[in-house]
């Protein structure tokens, strides 16, 4: 079995030897997590087309089916396939799609299931590229019709990946909505003009090794290991949104240090139209976390920021930019971190002139609880954490449904999502009422940036007047991907999120 597993760069030699003997080469490609009877039948049908069957598998790092996948790592998947008699060679791919191994192997037949015969079923748009590669290498793409089993369906319903609550929720959801409905909202977001507004934040992670207590002081001593810097705050939101919308404008507040803008520019998607407002005599906000490396335990946070508001000149420039851009936008997303960017005048303009306004306000150690929803007289969509809505109404223990109705009435806001961490999310809209959604993230590494991912992506769906259950699922999936990584190390990608949602709904 083991001799069947070969490095991907050996495929070219395998093809040459086979064709010198006039043997036809057949290739199958996929994740195959886990192997099931549908895969076995697929391989057997493929083998009938030639003498040499080569199966290439997607490596772990490119399995974009959600934070919990793959269940079986690439070596185990390769061994499972190699144990099948009909398979001659197995290779773990080095790339996201099969295009490169096709170019190496130059198969006579590249075999897929008939479910991929319709390009609409290929949300990754990889089949078209793979089909072109096969034809250019002189081969044919062949679709085999077998009883279709879904690995994701088996895992979702029989392997205990999700709690009973999540499984029941997904079952009800998939009986009410189709994947095609959700994907259409995601596709339509590409044509939206979106403006995102908020403070730029540079998130630093100082990874350290704990040495112990200082001998002379009651102080924890750590040894510096490495430093990561991420584009956070509104920068992260803009990066998330730019994967879904082809037209993203950003207004961000920076400090007066030119080197900070260089970092920001280098860490933003090139397609984002940047508009910077500068806070004079103040730095670009930096939030540094001292992290114990082994357990990823945050020991201390250090904020480098100015507590002042924008000066009048900068505020006037900001307001003029708002007047220029807001009427042109299909959706405006404001993420207010409460660090002095948004004046009463700017908020009035935003609320008066936005065609669709999504708002998130955040209470954090840097704004001392002064940053609440009450700053905004109106909104079309609110997405806030439970702590923020309770802070706004000054009620720690009251019924959350009643608090949401109170805020909806006061702000004349027809759509609200309240995120509740491990308890999931509660959504409300006029005419649809309340819907509870459990958290679907099993893997939680870091909660920093999860709310930014949730509002950034869900706002694009809410702006299309989608049912709030769909808005919440999309936001929940984005938040689930965000918490599975450290900070804003990687932005939410449209194809990855779509595959994740597809997997959840199988």
C-alpha positions in Angstrom: 0.0 0.0 0.0 2.7 2.5 1.0 4.6 2.2 -2.3 1.5 3.5 -4.1 1.8 6.9 -2.3 4.1 9.1 -4.4 5.2 12.7 -4.3 3.3 15.0 -6.7 6.4 15.7 -8.7 6.6 12.0 -9.6 3.4 12.2 -11.6 5.2 13.3 -14.8 7.4 10.2 -14.7 4.4 7.9 -14.0 2.6 9.3 -17.1 5.7 8.9 -19.4 6.2 5.3 -18.4 2.6 4.4 -18.8 2.3 6.1 -22.2 5.4 4.4 -23.5 3.6 1.1 -22.9 0.5 2.5 -24.6 -1.4 2.4 -21.3 -4.1 5.0 -20.7 -3.9 7.1 -17.5 -7.0 8.1 -15.6 -7.0 10.7 -12.8 -9.5 11.4 -10.0 -9.1 14.3 -7.7 -10.8 15.5 -4.5 -10.7 15.8 -0.7 -12.1 12.3 0.1 -12.7 13.0 3.8 -13.7 10.4 4.8 -13.6 7.6 2.1 -17.1 6.1 1.6 -18.9 3.7 -0.7 -19.6 6.5 -3.2 -15.9 7.2 -3.6 -15.1 3.5 -4.0 -17.7 3.1 -6.8 -16.3 6.3 -8.4 -12.8 4.9 -8.5 -13.9 1.6 -9.9 -15.8 3.3 -12.7 -12.8 5.5 -13.4 -10.5 2.5 -13.6 -12.6 1.0 -16.4 -11.4 3.9 -18.7 -7.7 2.9 -18.6 -4.9 0.9 -17.1 -3.4 3.3 -14.6 -5.6 5.1 -12.1 -4.0 8.0 -10.2 -5.9 9.7 -7.4 -4.7 13.1 -6.3 -6.0 14.5 -3.0 -6.4 18.0 -1.7 -3.9 18.7 1.1 -5.1 19.7 4.6 -4.1 23.4 4.2 -6.4 23.8 1.2 -9.5 21.9 2.5 -11.9 24.9 2.6 -14.9 23.2 4.2 -14.8 25.0 7.5 -12.5 25.1 10.6 -13.3 21.5 11.6 -12.2 20.0 8.3 -10.6 17.8 7.3 -11.5 15.3 9.9 -8.8 12.9 8.6 -5.4 14.5 7.8 -3.9 14.1 4.4 -1.6 11.1 5.1 -4.5 9.0 6.5 -6.7 9.9 3.5 -3.9 8.9 1.2 -3.4 5.6 3.0 -7.1 4.8 2.8 -7.3 5.4 -0.9 -4.0 3.5 -1.5 -5.5 0.4 0.2 -8.0 0.1 -2.7 -7.1 -2.5 -5.3 -8.4 -0.4 -8.2 -6.1 2.5 -7.4 -2.5 2.4 -8.7 -1.0 5.6 -7.3 -2.0 8.3 -4.8 -0.5 11.7 -4.5 -1.1 14.6 -2.1 -1.4 17.8 -4.1 0.8 20.8 -3.4 -1.8 23.3 -4.8 -5.4 24.3 -4.2 -6.8 22.9 -7.4 -6.0 19.9 -9.7 -4.7 22.1 -12.5 -1.0 21.7 -11.6 -1.1 17.9 -11.2 -3.1 17.6 -14.4 -0.3 19.5 -16.2 2.2 17.0 -14.7 0.2 13.8 -15.3 -1.4 14.8 -18.6 -4.2 12.1 -18.1 -6.1 10.6 -20.9 -9.2 10.9 -18.7 -9.9 13.2 -15.8 -13.0 11.8 -14.0 -15.6 13.7 -11.9 -19.1 12.8 -10.7 -22.1 13.9 -12.8 -23.1 16.4 -10.1 -20.2 18.6 -11.4 -21.4 18.4 -15.0 -23.5 21.6 -14.4 -21.0 24.5 -13.8 -23.6 26.1 -11.4 -22.9 23.3 -8.9 -19.2 24.2 -8.8 -19.1 27.1 -6.4 -15.3 27.2 -6.4 -15.2 27.6 -10.2 -12.3 25.1 -10.2 -13.9 22.6 -12.6 -13.8 25.0 -15.5 -10.1 25.6 -14.9 -9.4 21.9 -14.5 -11.4 21.0 -17.6 -9.3 23.5 -19.6 -6.1 22.1 -18.3 -7.2 18.5 -19.3 -8.1 19.6 -22.8 -4.9 21.5 -23.3 -2.9 18.4 -22.2 -4.7 16.3 -24.8 -7.1 14.5 -22.5 -10.8 14.4 -21.9 -12.9 15.2 -18.9 -15.3 12.3 -18.1 -18.3 12.4 -15.8 -19.4 9.1 -14.2 -22.9 8.6 -12.8 -23.0 6.8 -9.5 -25.1 6.8 -6.4 -24.0 10.1 -4.8 -22.9 10.1 -1.1 -21.8 13.2 0.6 -18.8 13.1 3.0 -20.0 16.3 4.6 -23.5 14.8 5.1 -22.0 11.7 6.8 -19.8 13.8 9.0 -22.5 16.3 9.9 -25.0 13.7 10.9 -23.1 10.6 12.0 -19.6 11.6 13.2 -20.7 14.0 16.0 -18.9 17.0 14.6 -21.7 19.2 16.0 -23.8 19.3 19.1 -27.4 18.1 19.0 -28.5 21.7 19.2 -26.4 22.7 16.1 -27.5 19.6 14.2 -31.2 20.3 14.9 -30.7 24.0 13.9 -29.0 23.1 10.6 -31.7 20.5 9.8 -34.5 23.1 10.3 -32.6 25.7 8.3 -31.9 23.4 5.3 -35.5 22.4 5.2 -36.5 26.1 4.9 -33.7 27.5 2.7 -31.6 26.1 -0.1 -27.9 26.6 -0.8 -28.8 28.2 -4.1 -30.7 31.0 -2.3 -27.7 31.8 0.0 -25.2 31.6 -2.8 -27.3 34.0 -4.9 -27.1 36.6 -2.1 -23.3 36.1 -1.9 -22.9 36.4 -5.7 -25.1 39.5 -5.8 -22.8 41.2 -3.2 -20.1 41.4 -5.9 -22.0 44.1 -7.7 -22.7 46.2 -4.5 -20.8 49.5 -3.9 -19.8 49.4 -0.2 -18.3 52.0 2.1 -16.7 51.0 5.4 -15.9 53.6 8.1 -14.0 53.3 11.3 -10.7 53.5 13.1 -7.6 51.7 11.7 -6.0 49.5 14.4 -2.7 47.6 14.2 -3.0 44.5 16.2 0.2 43.2 17.6 0.9 39.7 19.1 4.1 39.5 21.1 4.6 35.8 21.5 6.6 35.0 24.6 7.8 32.2 26.8 7.0 32.5 30.5 10.2 32.3 32.6 8.6 32.7 36.0 8.3 35.3 38.8 11.0 37.9 38.9 13.3 37.3 41.9 13.2 40.8 43.2 9.6 41.9 42.3 6.2 40.2 42.2 6.3 40.4 38.4 5.9 37.7 35.7 9.0 37.5 33.6 8.7 36.4 29.9 11.2 35.8 27.1 10.4 37.4 23.8 10.0 34.9 20.9 8.3 36.5 17.9 6.0 39.4 16.9 3.1 39.4 14.5 1.3 42.5 13.2 -2.1 42.4 11.7 -4.3 44.9 10.0 -7.2 45.2 12.5 -10.2 47.4 13.2 -11.8 48.8 10.1 -8.8 47.6 8.0 -9.8 44.0 8.8 -13.5 44.8 7.9 -12.4 46.3 4.6 -10.3 43.3 3.7 -13.2 40.9 4.6 -15.7 42.8 2.5 -13.3 43.2 -0.5 -13.4 39.4 -1.1 -17.2 39.7 -1.6 -17.7 43.1 -3.2 -15.9 44.4 -6.3 -16.3 48.0 -5.2 -15.1 48.8 -1.7 -14.3 52.3 -0.4 -12.8 52.8 3.1 -12.6 55.9 5.3 -10.1 55.1 8.1 -8.6 57.2 10.8 -4.8 57.0 11.1 -2.2 58.8 13.3 0.4 61.2 12.0 3.3 58.7 11.7 3.9 58.0 7.9 5.4 54.6 8.6 2.1 53.4 10.0 0.3 54.3 6.7 3.0 52.3 4.9 2.2 49.2 7.0 -1.6 49.8 6.5 -1.2 50.2 2.7 0.9 47.0 2.5 -1.7 45.0 4.4 -4.9 46.1 2.6 -6.4 44.4 -0.5 -5.2 46.3 -3.5 -8.8 46.7 -4.8 -9.8 48.8 -1.8 -10.2 52.5 -2.4 -8.5 54.2 0.6 -9.5 57.5 2.2 -7.5 58.4 5.2 -8.4 60.9 8.0 -5.4 61.9 10.2 -5.5 62.5 13.9 -3.0 65.2 14.6 -0.4 64.7 17.3 -1.5 61.2 17.9 -0.5 57.7 16.8 -2.3 55.2 14.6 -3.9 53.0 17.2 -1.8 49.9 18.2 -3.2 47.2 20.4 -0.4 44.9 21.6 -1.1 41.6 23.2 1.6 39.9 25.2 0.9 36.2 24.6 2.3 33.1 26.3 3.2 31.1 23.2 2.6 27.5 24.2 -1.0 27.8 25.5 -1.8 31.0 23.6 -2.7 32.7 26.9 -3.0 36.5 26.7 -1.1 37.9 29.7 -1.4 41.7 29.1 -2.7 44.2 26.6 -1.0 47.5 25.9 -2.8 50.3 23.9 -0.9 53.0 22.1 -3.5 55.6 21.3 -4.6 59.1 21.9 -7.9 59.6 23.9 -8.7 62.8 22.0 -11.2 63.4 19.2 -10.4 64.6 15.7 -9.6 68.3 15.5 -12.0 70.6 13.7 -10.0 70.7 10.5 -9.7 66.9 10.2 -13.4 66.5 11.2 -14.4 68.9 8.4 -12.4 67.0 5.9 -14.0 63.7 7.1 -17.5 65.1 6.8 -16.9 66.5 3.3 -15.6 63.0 2.2 -18.8 61.5 3.7 -21.0 63.9 1.7 -19.1 62.9 -1.5 -19.2 59.1 -1.0 -22.4 58.2 0.9 -24.9 59.0 -1.9 -23.0 56.7 -4.3 -23.0 53.6 -2.0 -25.4 50.7 -1.9 -24.4 50.0 1.7 -22.4 51.8 4.4 -20.8 49.8 7.2 -19.8 51.7 10.3 -17.6 49.9 12.9 -17.2 52.4 15.8 -14.4 51.4 18.2 -15.0 54.5 20.2 -11.5 56.0 19.8 -12.3 59.5 18.7 -13.1 59.3 15.0 -16.8 59.8 14.8 -18.1 63.2 15.9 -21.8 64.2 16.3 -21.7 66.0 13.0 -20.2 63.0 11.2 -22.7 60.7 12.7 -25.6 63.0 11.6 -24.4 63.0 8.0 -23.9 59.2 8.0 -27.4 58.6 9.4 -29.1 61.1 7.0 -27.3 60.3 3.8 -26.6 56.5 3.8 -28.8 54.5 1.5 -28.4 51.4 3.8 -26.6 51.8 7.1 -25.2 49.0 9.1 -23.7 49.9 12.5 -21.6 48.1 15.1 -20.4 49.9 18.2 -17.8 48.3 20.5 -17.2 48.8 24.2 -13.6 48.1 25.1 -10.9 49.0 27.6 -10.0 52.0 25.5 -13.4 53.8 25.6 -14.4 53.0 29.2 -18.0 52.1 28.3 -18.8 55.5 26.8 -19.2 54.2 23.3 -22.8 53.0 22.9 -25.5 52.6 20.3 -27.3 55.8 21.6 -24.8 57.9 19.6 -26.7 56.9 16.5 -30.3 58.1 15.9 -31.1 55.5 13.3 -29.8 52.5 11.4 -31.0 49.9 8.9 -29.1 47.1 10.5 -27.4 46.7 13.9 -25.0 44.0 14.7 -23.6 44.1 18.2 -22.5 41.9 21.0 -24.9 41.3 23.9 -22.7 43.3 26.3 -23.0 46.3 24.0 -26.8 46.3 23.8 -27.1 45.8 27.6 -24.6 48.6 28.2 -26.7 50.9 25.9 -29.9 50.3 27.9 -28.2 50.0 31.2 -29.7 46.6 32.0 -27.5 43.6 32.9 -30.2 41.0 33.5 -33.3 42.0 31.6 -35.0 39.8 29.0 -32.8 40.2 25.8 -35.8 40.1 23.5 -37.4 43.1 25.3 -34.1 45.0 25.1 -33.8 44.4 21.4 -37.4 45.6 20.8 -36.6 48.7 22.8 -33.5 49.5 20.8 -35.3 48.7 17.5 -38.0 51.2 18.4 -35.7 53.9 19.7 -33.4 53.8 16.7 -36.1 53.0 14.2 -34.0 50.0 13.1 -35.8 47.1 11.4 -33.0 44.5 11.6 -30.8 43.6 14.6 -28.4 40.7 15.3 -27.0 40.3 18.8 -24.0 38.0 19.0 -23.6 36.0 22.2 -20.3 34.2 22.0 -20.6 30.5 22.7 -24.4 31.0 23.0 -24.7 31.9 19.3 -26.7 34.8 18.1 -30.2 36.2 18.4 -31.7 38.0 15.4 -34.8 40.2 15.0 -36.6 41.9 12.2 -39.9 43.6 11.7 -42.3 41.0 10.3 -40.0 38.0 10.9 -39.7 38.3 14.7 -36.9 36.6 16.7 -34.7 33.7 15.6 -32.0 32.0 17.7 -29.0 30.5 16.1 -26.4 28.4 18.1 -22.7 29.0 17.7 -21.4 26.7 14.9 -17.7 27.2 15.8 -16.2 24.1 17.4 -12.6 25.4 17.2 -11.9 28.6 19.1 -8.4 30.0 18.9 -8.8 33.7 19.3 -12.0 35.8 19.5 -10.3 39.0 18.3 -11.9 40.1 15.0 -14.8 37.7 15.1 -17.4 40.5 15.4 -15.7 42.5 12.6 -16.0 39.5 10.3 -19.6 38.9 11.3 -20.8 42.5 10.6 -18.6 43.0 7.6 -20.1 40.0 5.7 -23.6 39.8 7.1 -24.2 43.5 6.2 -23.8 42.7 2.5 -26.6 40.1 2.9 -28.8 42.3 5.1 -28.6 45.1 2.6 -30.3 42.9 0.0 -33.3 42.5 2.4 -32.5 38.8 2.8 -34.4 36.8 5.6 -32.6 37.4 8.9 -32.1 33.7 9.3 -29.9 33.8 6.3 -28.1 36.9 7.4 -27.4 35.3 10.7 -26.1 32.0 9.3 -23.7 33.8 6.9 -22.5 36.0 9.7 -22.2 33.0 12.1 -20.1 31.1 9.5 -17.8 34.1 9.0 -17.4 34.5 12.7 -16.7 30.8 13.1 -13.9 31.0 10.6 -12.5 34.1 12.3 -12.3 32.6 15.8 -10.4 29.5 14.4 -7.3 31.6 13.7 -5.1 34.1 15.5 -6.5 37.6 15.2 -6.8 38.9 11.6 -4.0 36.8 10.3 -6.1 35.8 7.3 -9.2 37.6 5.9 -12.5 35.8 5.2 -12.5 34.6 1.6 -15.6 34.4 -0.4 -14.9 30.9 -1.9 -13.8 29.5 1.5 -16.9 30.8 3.2 -19.2 29.5 0.5 -17.6 26.1 0.7 -18.1 26.2 4.5 -21.8 27.1 4.2 -22.2 24.4 1.5 -20.7 21.9 3.9 -22.9 23.0 6.8 -26.0 22.5 4.7 -25.3 19.0 3.5 
